[in-house]
Every structure is written in structure tokens, then in C-alpha cells.
């Protein structure tokens, strides 16, 4: 499984395009730059693998990593997985407290991250692990492709639009 610790975006893209659909991973300390590194990996993966729903996926990846940086403050592992017609991100950290969807108060500038995740992902959740937790989100690529059929010669997983099926 390819791993990245940040670095050159062009090199990251070259490594992804030489591989096949599957899994990529990023390990990073809880730095302010971690969400951007994760978004860069998500962008490179969705472009290299010619996947639909890239904008939504990249935004969700950034939100999940931002939460890990702000709340867990431990090392972070980001996994991006394509399996069948499902695109999944998993963000693991060392904090055992599972996230909760909280309604922001009047002037609150925080607590919107999981609302964004719940609105964009087809499914999301969290699982406790022996050393922390994993927060994940999944996108159904088949549903998105059905909304807007691919152009002739394009990948069957390419398309625009989103089918809202609610979050679990």
C-alpha cells in the first residue's frame, strides 16, 4: 500500500497513476498542515483513479482530518480506499472519544465539520480501536455515475451529481 508523508504533489500523483485502484495512506503528526496534506492526497487519488464526487470527497477528508488535529492531538493515519463502487476515507487517531454530531450555537464558528460530513457522505461513522478510534466516511460511486452517465470513452465511475441517501 503506498504511503505518503507530505511532499511534492506531482510526485504523489505520478506514484498513484503507476498503481491500480486500491488503498493509499498518509501518516502525519497533528499539525495545522495535516488537513491540506490529506486533501492533496485525496485530490491526487480521485484524479489518478478517475473517480467521480472528487470535490465532496476532498472536502470530507479535510473535515475529518481537521477534527483529528483539533480534538485528538495525536498522530493521524489517513487511508483512502476504493473497493468495488465504494470510495472510503478512514481517519485514525489515538483519542478513544468518538465524535458526536453537535448543533452549533448562534455565533459558534465550530462544530460544523461533522454536519458537512453527514450532508455529503452516503455513510459515515466511527469505530473504537485498541489504541484510539477510526472515523470514516463512504461515497457510493455507482449512484453518482447513475445520476449523470459518463461520456463515451470515459470511466464507468466518472460522473457528476450526488444522490442523497442520508447518513448513518
Order of alpha helices (4+ residues) and beta strands (2+ residues): beta-alpha-beta-alpha-alpha-beta-beta-alpha-beta-beta-alpha
